[in-house]
């Protein structure tokens, strides 16, 4: 059974930042990477909004840089998934990969978030070629183009509103005849002239060619009819 001073769960920017500070303080932190080492940024080709990279940086390379920096000061990086914790005891008890137990004086949870995709094959086909899960991260690449956003909650409303300032038109694909977003977020969407809401609509497939995404095939949930929505200057 391993005993550590500081255990960090997560290997995204937050996890490695915590590791750098803890290591420089002489706490000898141990970081567990989780199921996706490097976090969401490892699925992003170009990162242009992170300070210190004036020419942008490849997402996986950026996370490798952060890992090297954390390790330089003494962070021990372990590849494993924390599957259970018990914070009712002290030292704190952490289970890794459902079998190994680690006791820690302090646990820093930096698990971040994971993007919710539709689960259709074409998402992977056009990943980083028109399919994105972060408008703030990648919206700059779509300026002056038409885009489609799938969803009806606060995230979808916020992303649509943000993109409306960069793109000529935003198509918001909503499965039902109403949105789940908070009233104020819905109002912002409805009051934005270049956002068009497609009610009772699901995304059946993402369309594209060698250049990237060119449009989406939509399914009317009431009639069952499928229509192609072509995005002008999409990518």
MDAnalysis code that builds the backbone (N, CA, C; Angstrom):
import MDAnalysis as mda
import numpy as np

u = mda.Universe.empty(705, n_residues=235, atom_resindex=np.repeat(np.arange(235), 3), trajectory=True)
u.add_TopologyAttr("name", ["N", "CA", "C"] * 235)
u.add_TopologyAttr("resid", np.arange(1, 236))
u.add_TopologyAttr("resname", ["UNK", "UNK", "UNK", "UNK", "UNK", "UNK", "UNK", "UNK", "UNK", "UNK", "UNK", "UNK", "UNK", "UNK", "UNK", "UNK", "UNK", "UNK", "UNK", "UNK", "UNK", "UNK", "UNK", "UNK", "UNK", "UNK", "UNK", "UNK", "UNK", "UNK", "UNK", "UNK", "UNK", "UNK", "UNK", "UNK", "UNK", "UNK", "UNK", "UNK", "UNK", "UNK", "UNK", "UNK", "UNK", "UNK", "UNK", "UNK", "UNK", "UNK", "UNK", "UNK", "UNK", "UNK", "UNK", "UNK", "UNK", "UNK", "UNK", "UNK", "UNK", "UNK", "UNK", "UNK", "UNK", "UNK", "UNK", "UNK", "UNK", "UNK", "UNK", "UNK", "UNK", "UNK", "UNK", "UNK", "UNK", "UNK", "UNK", "UNK", "UNK", "UNK", "UNK", "UNK", "UNK", "UNK", "UNK", "UNK", "UNK", "UNK", "UNK", "UNK", "UNK", "UNK", "UNK", "UNK", "UNK", "UNK", "UNK", "UNK", "UNK", "UNK", "UNK", "UNK", "UNK", "UNK", "UNK", "UNK", "UNK", "UNK", "UNK", "UNK", "UNK", "UNK", "UNK", "UNK", "UNK", "UNK", "UNK", "UNK", "UNK", "UNK", "UNK", "UNK", "UNK", "UNK", "UNK", "UNK", "UNK", "UNK", "UNK", "UNK", "UNK", "UNK", "UNK", "UNK", "UNK", "UNK", "UNK", "UNK", "UNK", "UNK", "UNK", "UNK", "UNK", "UNK", "UNK", "UNK", "UNK", "UNK", "UNK", "UNK", "UNK", "UNK", "UNK", "UNK", "UNK", "UNK", "UNK", "UNK", "UNK", "UNK", "UNK", "UNK", "UNK", "UNK", "UNK", "UNK", "UNK", "UNK", "UNK", "UNK", "UNK", "UNK", "UNK", "UNK", "UNK", "UNK", "UNK", "UNK", "UNK", "UNK", "UNK", "UNK", "UNK", "UNK", "UNK", "UNK", "UNK", "UNK", "UNK", "UNK", "UNK", "UNK", "UNK", "UNK", "UNK", "UNK", "UNK", "UNK", "UNK", "UNK", "UNK", "UNK", "UNK", "UNK", "UNK", "UNK", "UNK", "UNK", "UNK", "UNK", "UNK", "UNK", "UNK", "UNK", "UNK", "UNK", "UNK", "UNK", "UNK", "UNK", "UNK", "UNK", "UNK", "UNK", "UNK", "UNK", "UNK", "UNK", "UNK", "UNK", "UNK", "UNK", "UNK"])
u.atoms.positions = np.array([
    [0.850, -1.193, 0.000],
    [0.000, 0.000, 0.000],
    [0.891, 1.251, 0.000],
    [0.694, 2.093, -1.001],
    [1.532, 3.289, -1.149],
    [0.976, 4.441, -0.297],
    [1.877, 5.226, 0.293],
    [1.481, 6.415, 1.041],
    [2.152, 7.637, 0.419],
    [1.366, 8.685, 0.181],
    [1.893, 9.879, -0.472],
    [1.427, 11.135, 0.274],
    [2.146, 12.221, 0.034],
    [1.750, 13.506, 0.632],
    [0.554, 14.104, -0.104],
    [0.714, 14.244, -1.426],
    [-0.317, 14.871, -2.260],
    [-0.610, 13.966, -3.440],
    [-1.863, 13.616, -3.617],
    [-2.295, 12.828, -4.769],
    [-3.210, 13.688, -5.627],
    [-2.894, 13.763, -6.914],
    [-3.674, 14.584, -7.844],
    [-4.390, 13.665, -8.821],
    [-5.688, 13.844, -8.929],
    [-6.495, 13.047, -9.844],
    [-6.796, 13.891, -11.079],
    [-6.235, 13.519, -12.219],
    [-6.478, 14.255, -13.454],
    [-5.205, 14.805, -14.047],
    [-5.109, 14.755, -15.375],
    [-3.881, 15.167, -16.043],
    [-4.121, 16.214, -17.126],
    [-5.148, 17.039, -16.912],
    [-5.359, 18.174, -17.805],
    [-4.546, 19.367, -17.316],
    [-4.782, 20.550, -17.860],
    [-4.042, 21.749, -17.431],
    [-4.161, 22.010, -15.932],
    [-5.351, 21.795, -15.355],
    [-5.530, 22.036, -13.924],
    [-4.710, 21.064, -13.092],
    [-4.720, 19.795, -13.489],
    [-3.970, 18.786, -12.764],
    [-2.480, 19.053, -12.783],
    [-1.954, 19.375, -13.947],
    [-0.518, 19.631, -14.047],
    [-0.126, 20.951, -13.386],
    [-1.007, 21.932, -13.413],
    [-0.719, 23.187, -12.701],
    [-0.629, 22.933, -11.202],
    [-1.576, 22.149, -10.680],
    [-1.536, 21.792, -9.266],
    [-0.256, 21.032, -8.942],
    [0.137, 20.153, -9.853],
    [1.349, 19.360, -9.641],
    [2.588, 20.244, -9.598],
    [2.659, 21.210, -10.489],
    [3.818, 22.108, -10.536],
    [3.949, 22.883, -9.231],
    [2.826, 23.438, -8.757],
    [2.858, 24.207, -7.510],
    [3.206, 23.317, -6.317],
    [2.594, 22.135, -6.259],
    [2.853, 21.234, -5.136],
    [4.298, 20.744, -5.153],
    [4.801, 20.440, -6.337],
    [6.177, 19.944, -6.443],
    [7.175, 21.024, -6.050],
    [6.926, 22.247, -6.485],
    [7.833, 23.353, -6.157],
    [7.791, 23.675, -4.658],
    [6.722, 23.274, -4.004],
    [6.613, 23.471, -2.555],
    [7.247, 22.320, -1.777],
    [7.825, 21.376, -2.509],
    [8.510, 20.266, -1.872],
    [7.597, 19.175, -1.353],
    [6.378, 19.072, -1.916],
    [5.399, 18.114, -1.405],
    [5.425, 16.767, -2.132],
    [6.280, 16.657, -3.144],
    [6.440, 15.407, -3.901],
    [5.097, 14.810, -4.323],
    [4.335, 15.500, -5.153],
    [3.004, 15.008, -5.530],
    [3.060, 13.803, -6.460],
    [2.006, 13.005, -6.385],
    [1.811, 11.881, -7.302],
    [0.537, 12.161, -8.085],
    [0.636, 12.105, -9.404],
    [-0.508, 12.427, -10.268],
    [-0.940, 11.177, -11.019],
    [-2.242, 10.904, -10.998],
    [-2.807, 9.818, -11.792],
    [-3.524, 10.414, -12.995],
    [-3.166, 9.905, -14.172],
    [-3.592, 10.544, -15.428],
    [-5.069, 10.371, -15.731],
    [-5.684, 9.282, -15.268],
    [-7.066, 9.027, -15.646],
    [-7.152, 8.313, -16.983],
    [-8.372, 8.153, -17.461],
    [-8.589, 7.402, -18.699],
    [-8.146, 8.105, -19.952],
    [-8.003, 9.431, -19.894],
    [-7.573, 10.196, -21.070],
    [-6.382, 11.069, -20.665],
    [-5.186, 10.509, -20.678],
    [-4.011, 11.288, -20.284],
    [-3.896, 12.589, -21.073],
    [-3.767, 13.694, -20.348],
    [-3.697, 14.989, -21.013],
    [-5.028, 15.696, -21.111],
    [-6.119, 14.983, -20.852],
    [-7.429, 15.620, -20.874],
    [-7.942, 15.945, -22.266],
    [-8.958, 16.809, -22.315],
    [-9.630, 17.124, -23.574],
    [-8.721, 17.786, -24.598],
    [-7.694, 18.491, -24.117],
    [-6.831, 19.206, -25.063],
    [-6.068, 18.257, -25.985],
    [-5.969, 16.992, -25.619],
    [-5.274, 16.047, -26.493],
    [-6.085, 15.746, -27.747],
    [-7.346, 16.170, -27.782],
    [-8.183, 15.977, -28.967],
    [-8.287, 17.251, -29.791],
    [-7.497, 18.263, -29.448],
    [-7.538, 19.546, -30.156],
    [-6.230, 19.763, -30.905],
    [-6.341, 20.019, -32.182],
    [-5.130, 20.214, -32.985],
    [-4.409, 21.502, -32.624],
    [-5.123, 22.612, -32.669],
    [-4.493, 23.914, -32.478],
    [-5.096, 24.625, -31.275],
    [-4.242, 25.014, -30.335],
    [-4.659, 25.789, -29.171],
    [-4.048, 27.172, -29.310],
    [-4.908, 28.182, -29.418],
    [-4.413, 29.542, -29.639],
    [-4.782, 30.499, -28.508],
    [-5.526, 30.018, -27.522],
    [-5.984, 30.918, -26.455],
    [-5.326, 30.621, -25.107],
    [-4.206, 29.901, -25.133],
    [-3.487, 29.617, -23.894],
    [-2.262, 30.523, -23.825],
    [-2.097, 31.278, -22.746],
    [-0.974, 32.223, -22.657],
    [0.379, 31.527, -22.805],
    [1.297, 32.236, -23.464],
    [2.658, 31.730, -23.584],
    [2.983, 31.084, -24.903],
    [1.974, 30.901, -25.763],
    [2.204, 30.306, -27.082],
    [1.711, 31.291, -28.152],
    [2.513, 32.289, -28.497],
    [2.061, 33.331, -29.422],
    [1.695, 32.816, -30.809],
    [2.274, 31.705, -31.215],
    [1.975, 31.136, -32.530],
    [1.030, 29.947, -32.444],
    [0.454, 29.740, -31.260],
    [-0.411, 28.585, -31.071],
    [0.413, 27.345, -30.773],
    [-0.265, 26.285, -30.369],
    [0.423, 25.044, -30.006],
    [-0.510, 23.874, -30.284],
    [0.063, 22.776, -30.724],
    [-0.703, 21.555, -30.881],
    [-1.130, 21.053, -29.505],
    [-2.402, 20.679, -29.343],
    [-2.935, 20.280, -28.047],
    [-2.134, 19.188, -27.354],
    [-1.886, 18.045, -28.027],
    [-1.092, 16.992, -27.383],
    [0.309, 17.460, -26.997],
    [0.937, 18.299, -27.840],
    [2.271, 18.789, -27.524],
    [2.247, 19.682, -26.289],
    [1.204, 20.500, -26.174],
    [1.083, 21.371, -25.022],
    [0.992, 20.559, -23.733],
    [0.223, 19.482, -23.763],
    [0.078, 18.668, -22.566],
    [1.371, 17.926, -22.243],
    [2.134, 17.558, -23.269],
    [3.440, 16.945, -23.023],
    [4.379, 17.952, -22.369],
    [4.291, 19.210, -22.791],
    [5.117, 20.265, -22.189],
    [4.779, 20.440, -20.714],
    [3.469, 20.448, -20.403],
    [3.056, 20.614, -19.014],
    [3.499, 19.424, -18.162],
    [3.426, 18.229, -18.743],
    [3.856, 17.045, -18.000],
    [5.359, 17.116, -17.704],
    [6.155, 17.488, -18.701],
    [7.600, 17.595, -18.501],
    [7.931, 18.631, -17.425],
    [7.181, 19.739, -17.442],
    [7.430, 20.784, -16.451],
    [7.115, 20.287, -15.050],
    [5.998, 19.549, -14.912],
    [5.629, 19.009, -13.606],
    [6.657, 17.984, -13.140],
    [7.108, 17.131, -14.050],
    [8.080, 16.099, -13.696],
    [9.442, 16.708, -13.366],
    [9.748, 17.812, -14.002],
    [11.028, 18.479, -13.738],
    [11.190, 18.841, -12.267],
    [10.080, 19.182, -11.612],
    [10.139, 19.584, -10.209],
    [9.870, 18.432, -9.245],
    [9.718, 17.232, -9.794],
    [9.604, 16.072, -8.911],
    [8.251, 15.408, -8.850],
    [7.333, 15.786, -9.729],
    [6.033, 15.115, -9.756],
    [6.193, 13.709, -10.320],
    [5.575, 12.753, -9.671],
    [5.550, 11.388, -10.180],
    [4.234, 11.182, -10.927],
    [4.319, 10.908, -12.218],
    [3.124, 10.728, -13.049],
    [2.867, 9.239, -13.235],
    [1.716, 8.796, -12.782],
    [1.321, 7.391, -12.920],
    [0.152, 7.275, -13.885],
    [0.232, 6.302, -14.771],
    [-0.862, 6.057, -15.694],
    [-1.829, 5.080, -15.032],
    [-2.986, 5.584, -14.664],
    [-3.975, 4.773, -13.986],
    [-5.252, 5.562, -13.780],
    [-6.330, 4.856, -13.478],
    [-7.646, 5.464, -13.308],
    [-8.097, 5.309, -11.863],
    [-8.372, 6.426, -11.211],
    [-8.904, 6.378, -9.849],
    [-10.365, 5.951, -9.928],
    [-10.670, 4.812, -9.333],
    [-12.012, 4.245, -9.454],
    [-12.852, 4.401, -8.191],
    [-12.218, 4.768, -7.063],
    [-12.981, 4.970, -5.822],
    [-12.157, 5.794, -4.845],
    [-12.863, 6.536, -3.989],
    [-12.195, 7.296, -2.935],
    [-12.988, 7.127, -1.641],
    [-12.279, 7.223, -0.519],
    [-12.927, 7.201, 0.787],
    [-12.341, 8.361, 1.585],
    [-13.110, 9.454, 1.664],
    [-12.650, 10.639, 2.368],
    [-13.153, 10.681, 3.813],
    [-13.751, 9.586, 4.258],
    [-14.240, 9.526, 5.638],
    [-13.151, 9.060, 6.593],
    [-12.023, 8.623, 6.044],
    [-10.911, 8.154, 6.863],
    [-9.703, 9.059, 6.615],
    [-8.743, 8.970, 7.516],
    [-7.513, 9.753, 7.335],
    [-6.328, 8.896, 7.746],
    [-5.292, 8.795, 6.901],
    [-5.156, 9.450, 5.599],
    [-6.274, 9.045, 4.628],
    [-6.481, 9.891, 3.657],
    [-7.530, 9.657, 2.671],
    [-7.191, 8.413, 1.850],
    [-8.210, 7.649, 1.534],
    [-8.008, 6.371, 0.852],
    [-8.476, 6.463, -0.588],
    [-7.587, 6.097, -1.505],
    [-7.888, 6.165, -2.939],
    [-7.625, 4.797, -3.563],
    [-8.562, 4.350, -4.384],
    [-8.403, 3.080, -5.094],
    [-8.121, 3.355, -6.567],
    [-7.083, 2.717, -7.079],
    [-6.668, 2.908, -8.474],
    [-6.896, 1.616, -9.252],
    [-7.547, 1.756, -10.402],
    [-7.816, 0.606, -11.281],
    [-8.520, -0.534, -10.542],
    [-9.349, -0.161, -9.549],
    [-10.201, -1.091, -8.810],
    [-9.432, -2.104, -7.965],
    [-8.105, -1.939, -7.830],
    [-7.364, -2.954, -7.083],
    [-6.258, -2.391, -6.192],
    [-5.610, -1.327, -6.595],
    [-4.488, -0.785, -5.834],
    [-4.966, 0.323, -4.893],
    [-4.475, 0.309, -3.666],
    [-4.868, 1.294, -2.670],
    [-3.722, 2.260, -2.401],
    [-4.053, 3.555, -2.366],
    [-3.081, 4.600, -2.066],
    [-3.643, 5.437, -0.924],
    [-2.812, 5.693, 0.082],
    [-3.200, 6.572, 1.192],
    [-2.547, 7.926, 0.977],
    [-3.324, 8.999, 1.097],
    [-2.813, 10.337, 0.805],
    [-3.173, 11.314, 1.914],
    [-2.207, 12.172, 2.247],
    [-2.468, 13.246, 3.202],
    [-3.454, 14.263, 2.611],
    [-3.281, 14.518, 1.316],
    [-4.132, 15.479, 0.607],
    [-4.461, 14.931, -0.777],
    [-5.703, 15.122, -1.211],
    [-6.122, 14.733, -2.562],
    [-6.646, 15.959, -3.282],
    [-6.116, 16.207, -4.471],
    [-6.597, 17.304, -5.314],
    [-7.340, 16.688, -6.488],
    [-8.621, 17.016, -6.604],
    [-9.445, 16.475, -7.690],
    [-9.451, 17.477, -8.839],
    [-8.876, 17.090, -9.953],
    [-8.794, 17.957, -11.136],
    [-9.238, 17.161, -12.352],
    [-10.442, 16.583, -12.241],
    [-10.927, 15.674, -13.284],
    [-11.525, 16.395, -14.483],
    [-11.758, 17.704, -14.359],
    [-12.239, 18.463, -15.509],
    [-13.589, 17.992, -16.011],
    [-13.736, 18.007, -17.307],
    [-15.002, 17.615, -17.927],
    [-14.713, 16.842, -19.200],
    [-15.727, 16.188, -19.702],
    [-15.582, 15.480, -20.974],
    [-16.714, 15.908, -21.896],
    [-16.386, 16.056, -23.154],
    [-17.377, 16.499, -24.135],
    [-18.410, 15.403, -24.375],
    [-19.642, 15.814, -24.580],
    [-20.711, 14.866, -24.867],
    [-20.974, 14.865, -26.373],
    [-20.595, 13.784, -27.019],
    [-20.769, 13.686, -28.469],
    [-22.057, 12.934, -28.810],
    [-22.411, 12.955, -30.080],
    [-23.652, 12.339, -30.524],
    [-23.539, 10.827, -30.658],
    [-22.320, 10.355, -30.915],
    [-22.123, 8.917, -31.053],
    [-22.317, 8.393, -32.458],
    [-22.240, 9.279, -33.459],
    [-22.355, 8.833, -34.845],
    [-20.954, 8.751, -35.461],
    [-20.721, 7.780, -36.351],
    [-19.373, 7.543, -36.899],
    [-18.740, 8.763, -37.556],
    [-19.550, 9.586, -38.206],
    [-18.986, 10.722, -38.935],
    [-18.341, 11.756, -38.019],
    [-18.670, 11.719, -36.727],
    [-18.010, 12.639, -35.789],
    [-16.515, 12.374, -35.744],
    [-16.151, 11.104, -35.698],
    [-14.738, 10.750, -35.665],
    [-14.081, 11.026, -37.006],
    [-14.817, 10.801, -38.080],
    [-14.268, 11.028, -39.420],
    [-13.850, 12.477, -39.597],
    [-14.659, 13.405, -39.069],
    [-14.389, 14.832, -39.277],
    [-13.918, 15.537, -38.004],
    [-13.395, 14.779, -37.053],
    [-12.828, 15.388, -35.850],
    [-11.683, 16.312, -36.233],
    [-11.732, 17.545, -35.711],
    [-10.729, 18.577, -36.013],
    [-10.729, 18.991, -37.479],
    [-11.758, 18.599, -38.207],
    [-11.926, 19.046, -39.595],
    [-13.340, 19.583, -39.779],
    [-13.845, 20.217, -38.725],
    [-15.178, 20.779, -38.777],
    [-16.041, 20.363, -37.608],
    [-15.661, 19.288, -36.916],
    [-16.379, 18.851, -35.724],
    [-15.588, 19.286, -34.502],
    [-16.235, 20.022, -33.615],
    [-15.580, 20.537, -32.427],
    [-16.533, 20.435, -31.243],
    [-15.961, 20.363, -30.036],
    [-16.779, 20.325, -28.824],
    [-16.573, 21.566, -27.975],
    [-15.914, 22.589, -28.527],
    [-15.627, 23.786, -27.738],
    [-15.621, 25.013, -28.637],
    [-16.670, 25.816, -28.531],
    [-16.768, 27.015, -29.371],
    [-15.704, 28.045, -29.001],
    [-15.448, 28.199, -27.709],
    [-14.449, 29.182, -27.274],
    [-13.064, 28.781, -27.759],
    [-12.782, 27.458, -27.730],
    [-11.468, 26.973, -28.171],
    [-11.287, 27.122, -29.678],
    [-12.310, 26.729, -30.447],
    [-12.146, 26.589, -31.890],
    [-12.966, 27.555, -32.723],
    [-13.777, 28.390, -32.074],
    [-14.656, 29.285, -32.826],
    [-13.928, 30.190, -33.797],
    [-12.724, 30.574, -33.445],
    [-11.936, 31.472, -34.307],
    [-11.759, 30.896, -35.714],
    [-11.654, 29.553, -35.795],
    [-11.428, 28.912, -37.089],
    [-12.668, 28.950, -37.987],
    [-13.826, 29.269, -37.388],
    [-15.073, 29.256, -38.153],
    [-15.620, 30.657, -38.415],
    [-14.825, 31.652, -38.162],
    [-15.286, 33.029, -38.364],
    [-15.641, 33.244, -39.837],
    [-16.775, 33.937, -40.037],
    [-17.230, 34.218, -41.391],
    [-17.891, 33.041, -42.077],
    [-18.152, 31.960, -41.357],
    [-18.753, 30.775, -41.952],
    [-20.103, 30.466, -41.298],
    [-20.825, 29.502, -41.864],
    [-22.046, 28.989, -41.247],
    [-21.682, 27.780, -40.395],
    [-22.315, 27.659, -39.237],
    [-22.052, 26.526, -38.353],
    [-23.365, 25.971, -37.810],
    [-23.293, 24.761, -37.285],
    [-24.449, 24.139, -36.639],
    [-24.055, 23.718, -35.235],
    [-24.944, 23.970, -34.283],
    [-24.747, 23.569, -32.885],
    [-25.866, 22.616, -32.508],
    [-25.510, 21.502, -31.880],
    [-26.506, 20.503, -31.489],
    [-26.726, 20.569, -29.986],
    [-27.963, 20.746, -29.565],
    [-28.261, 20.776, -28.133],
    [-29.326, 21.799, -27.796],
    [-29.832, 21.716, -26.562],
    [-30.909, 22.614, -26.154],
    [-30.727, 23.134, -24.735],
    [-29.568, 22.826, -24.113],
    [-29.326, 23.269, -22.754],
    [-28.525, 24.561, -22.705],
    [-28.082, 24.919, -21.516],
    [-27.324, 26.157, -21.341],
    [-26.041, 26.171, -22.167],
    [-25.366, 25.027, -22.234],
    [-24.108, 24.966, -22.992],
    [-24.347, 25.263, -24.463],
    [-25.366, 24.630, -25.040],
    [-25.671, 24.852, -26.449],
    [-26.061, 26.300, -26.706],
    [-26.856, 26.874, -25.802],
    [-27.274, 28.267, -25.951],
    [-26.080, 29.210, -25.851],
    [-25.205, 28.941, -24.902],
    [-24.030, 29.792, -24.719],
    [-23.085, 29.694, -25.911],
    [-22.860, 28.463, -26.396],
    [-21.974, 28.275, -27.552],
    [-22.557, 28.956, -28.791],
    [-23.874, 28.838, -28.979],
    [-24.523, 29.453, -30.142],
    [-24.391, 30.973, -30.099],
    [-24.624, 31.543, -28.925],
    [-24.528, 32.997, -28.776],
    [-23.104, 33.472, -29.034],
    [-22.142, 32.726, -28.518],
    [-20.738, 33.085, -28.740],
    [-20.396, 33.034, -30.225],
    [-20.797, 31.949, -30.888],
    [-20.471, 31.775, -32.304],
    [-21.186, 32.787, -33.192],
    [-22.335, 33.270, -32.740],
    [-23.091, 34.236, -33.553],
    [-22.303, 35.528, -33.782],
    [-21.339, 35.788, -32.903],
    [-20.518, 36.993, -33.046],
    [-19.379, 36.791, -34.034],
    [-19.099, 35.527, -34.357],
    [-17.993, 35.215, -35.265],
    [-18.468, 34.725, -36.626],
    [-19.629, 34.079, -36.630],
    [-20.099, 33.385, -37.834],
    [-21.252, 34.141, -38.496],
    [-21.404, 33.898, -39.777],
    [-22.483, 34.565, -40.510],
    [-23.850, 34.041, -40.072],
    [-23.900, 32.744, -39.744],
    [-25.168, 32.160, -39.317],
    [-24.899, 30.941, -38.444],
    [-25.758, 30.765, -37.421],
    [-25.658, 29.618, -36.529],
    [-26.978, 28.859, -36.579],
    [-26.913, 27.572, -36.912],
    [-28.091, 26.706, -36.898],
    [-28.085, 25.922, -35.593],
    [-29.109, 26.109, -34.783],
    [-29.211, 25.400, -33.504],
    [-30.175, 24.231, -33.668],
    [-29.666, 23.019, -33.516],
    [-30.462, 21.807, -33.725],
    [-31.040, 21.357, -32.391],
    [-32.369, 21.444, -32.263],
    [-33.052, 21.126, -30.996],
    [-33.969, 19.922, -31.208],
    [-33.807, 18.907, -30.381],
    [-34.544, 17.653, -30.572],
    [-36.040, 17.801, -30.350],
    [-36.424, 18.627, -29.374],
    [-37.848, 18.758, -29.046],
    [-38.388, 20.108, -29.521],
    [-39.602, 20.454, -29.061],
    [-40.204, 21.728, -29.457],
    [-39.957, 22.800, -28.405],
    [-39.019, 22.534, -27.497],
    [-38.648, 23.500, -26.479],
    [-37.194, 23.277, -26.068],
    [-36.616, 24.286, -25.429],
    [-35.242, 24.190, -24.967],
    [-35.196, 23.916, -23.472],
    [-34.121, 23.274, -23.024],
    [-33.932, 23.014, -21.591],
    [-33.146, 24.139, -20.926],
    [-32.573, 25.018, -21.720],
    [-31.733, 26.090, -21.184],
    [-32.540, 27.003, -20.265],
    [-31.818, 27.709, -19.394],
    [-32.476, 28.665, -18.511],
    [-33.156, 29.748, -19.353],
    [-34.159, 30.387, -18.787],
    [-34.953, 31.367, -19.524],
    [-34.093, 32.487, -20.096],
    [-33.130, 32.956, -19.316],
    [-32.313, 34.076, -19.789],
    [-31.438, 33.647, -20.966],
    [-30.945, 32.404, -20.925],
    [-30.135, 31.909, -22.035],
    [-30.991, 31.703, -23.281],
    [-32.210, 31.202, -23.092],
    [-33.114, 31.037, -24.234],
    [-33.408, 32.384, -24.883],
    [-33.635, 33.390, -24.042],
    [-33.968, 34.712, -24.557],
    [-32.834, 35.295, -25.377],
    [-31.618, 35.059, -24.944],
    [-30.463, 35.547, -25.694],
    [-30.404, 34.912, -27.078],
    [-30.692, 33.616, -27.119],
    [-30.693, 32.921, -28.408],
    [-31.796, 33.465, -29.313],
    [-32.991, 33.585, -28.754],
    [-34.135, 34.050, -29.547],
    [-33.964, 35.488, -30.032],
    [-33.208, 36.275, -29.289],
    [-33.009, 37.679, -29.657],
    [-31.806, 37.902, -30.567],
    [-31.127, 36.822, -30.930],
    [-29.961, 36.945, -31.813],
    [-30.395, 36.646, -33.242],
    [-30.367, 37.635, -34.115],
    [-30.952, 37.477, -35.459],
    [-30.299, 36.418, -36.331],
    [-29.006, 36.161, -36.163],
    [-28.369, 35.187, -37.063],
    [-28.291, 33.778, -36.470],
    [-29.123, 33.511, -35.432],
    [-29.285, 32.139, -34.941],
    [-30.640, 31.619, -35.403],
    [-30.639, 30.520, -36.142],
    [-31.876, 29.885, -36.592],
    [-32.055, 28.571, -35.839],
    [-33.201, 28.431, -35.169],
    [-33.469, 27.221, -34.393],
    [-34.257, 26.236, -35.250],
    [-33.784, 25.005, -35.282],
    [-34.479, 23.925, -35.993],
    [-35.132, 23.039, -34.929],
    [-36.439, 23.242, -34.704],
    [-37.155, 22.512, -33.665],
    [-37.465, 21.083, -34.108],
    [-37.680, 20.193, -33.151],
    [-38.053, 18.804, -33.424],
    [-37.124, 18.171, -34.451],
    [-35.841, 18.350, -34.234],
    [-34.848, 17.925, -35.220],
    [-33.674, 17.234, -34.548],
    [-33.238, 16.125, -35.145],
    [-32.047, 15.430, -34.681],
    [-30.998, 15.416, -35.795],
    [-29.754, 15.298, -35.393],
    [-28.664, 15.199, -36.366],
    [-28.497, 13.730, -36.740],
    [-28.823, 13.408, -37.988],
    [-28.755, 12.026, -38.458],
    [-27.344, 11.670, -38.908],
    [-26.660, 12.633, -39.534],
    [-25.307, 12.383, -40.031],
    [-24.609, 13.699, -40.310],
    [-23.294, 13.695, -40.199],
    [-22.492, 14.861, -40.554],
    [-21.947, 14.625, -41.953],
    [-22.119, 15.607, -42.805],
    [-21.721, 15.482, -44.209],
    [-20.400, 16.193, -44.446],
    [-19.632, 15.685, -45.383],
    [-18.368, 16.337, -45.687],
    [-17.620, 15.646, -46.799],
    [-16.445, 16.177, -47.092],
    [-15.570, 15.598, -48.111],
    [-14.131, 15.750, -47.640],
    [-13.193, 15.674, -48.558],
    [-11.780, 15.760, -48.187],
    [-11.413, 17.092, -47.547],
    [-12.205, 18.121, -47.809],
    [-11.907, 19.442, -47.253],
    [-12.407, 19.595, -45.819],
    [-13.327, 18.710, -45.407],
    [-13.902, 18.803, -44.069],
    [-15.417, 18.770, -44.115],
    [-16.047, 19.279, -43.066],
    [-17.509, 19.274, -42.962],
    [-18.117, 20.240, -43.965],
    [-19.162, 19.775, -44.634],
    [-19.890, 20.627, -45.582],
    [-21.338, 20.841, -45.163],
    [-21.828, 20.030, -44.239],
    [-23.211, 20.183, -43.821],
    [-23.628, 19.059, -42.890],
    [-24.929, 18.985, -42.622],
    [-25.475, 17.921, -41.783],
    [-26.762, 17.398, -42.400],
    [-27.035, 16.121, -42.141],
    [-28.320, 15.563, -42.544],
    [-29.202, 15.522, -41.314],
    [-30.351, 16.172, -41.409],
    [-31.248, 16.328, -40.271],
    [-32.453, 15.408, -40.383],
    [-32.922, 14.959, -39.220],
    [-34.104, 14.109, -39.157],
    [-35.206, 14.833, -38.414],
    [-36.361, 15.009, -39.072],
    [-37.533, 15.603, -38.430],
    [-38.153, 14.550, -37.521],
    [-38.150, 14.788, -36.223],
    [-38.614, 13.783, -35.269],
    [-40.120, 13.563, -35.318],
    [-40.846, 14.466, -35.947],
    [-42.308, 14.310, -36.050],
    [-42.708, 13.583, -37.323],
    [-42.093, 13.937, -38.430],
    [-42.485, 13.357, -39.719],
    [-41.560, 12.219, -40.158],
    [-40.374, 12.146, -39.596],
    [-39.413, 11.130, -40.016],
    [-38.674, 11.500, -41.291],
    [-38.918, 12.692, -41.802],
    [-38.285, 13.121, -43.038],
    [-36.853, 13.574, -42.776],
    [-35.976, 13.219, -43.716],
    [-34.586, 13.626, -43.622],
    [-34.278, 14.695, -44.671],
    [-33.571, 15.734, -44.225],
    [-33.212, 16.819, -45.136],
    [-31.742, 17.157, -44.943],
    [-31.129, 17.653, -46.031],
    [-29.722, 18.050, -45.977],
    [-29.637, 19.552, -45.695],
    [-28.822, 19.896, -44.728],
    [-28.561, 21.299, -44.423],
    [-27.107, 21.565, -44.787],
    [-26.928, 22.287, -45.881],
    [-25.575, 22.589, -46.337],
    [-25.117, 23.894, -45.696],
    [-23.913, 23.882, -45.179],
    [-23.352, 25.034, -44.511],
    [-22.433, 25.784, -45.473],
    [-22.771, 27.008, -45.780],
    [-21.989, 27.797, -46.721],
    [-20.608, 28.106, -46.129],
    [-19.598, 27.874, -46.953],
    [-18.217, 28.121, -46.527],
    [-17.949, 27.491, -45.176],
    [-18.424, 26.243, -45.027],
    [-18.403, 25.606, -43.713],
    [-17.008, 25.345, -43.180],
    [-16.073, 24.997, -44.049],
    [-14.741, 24.695, -43.522],
    [-13.704, 24.839, -44.611],
])
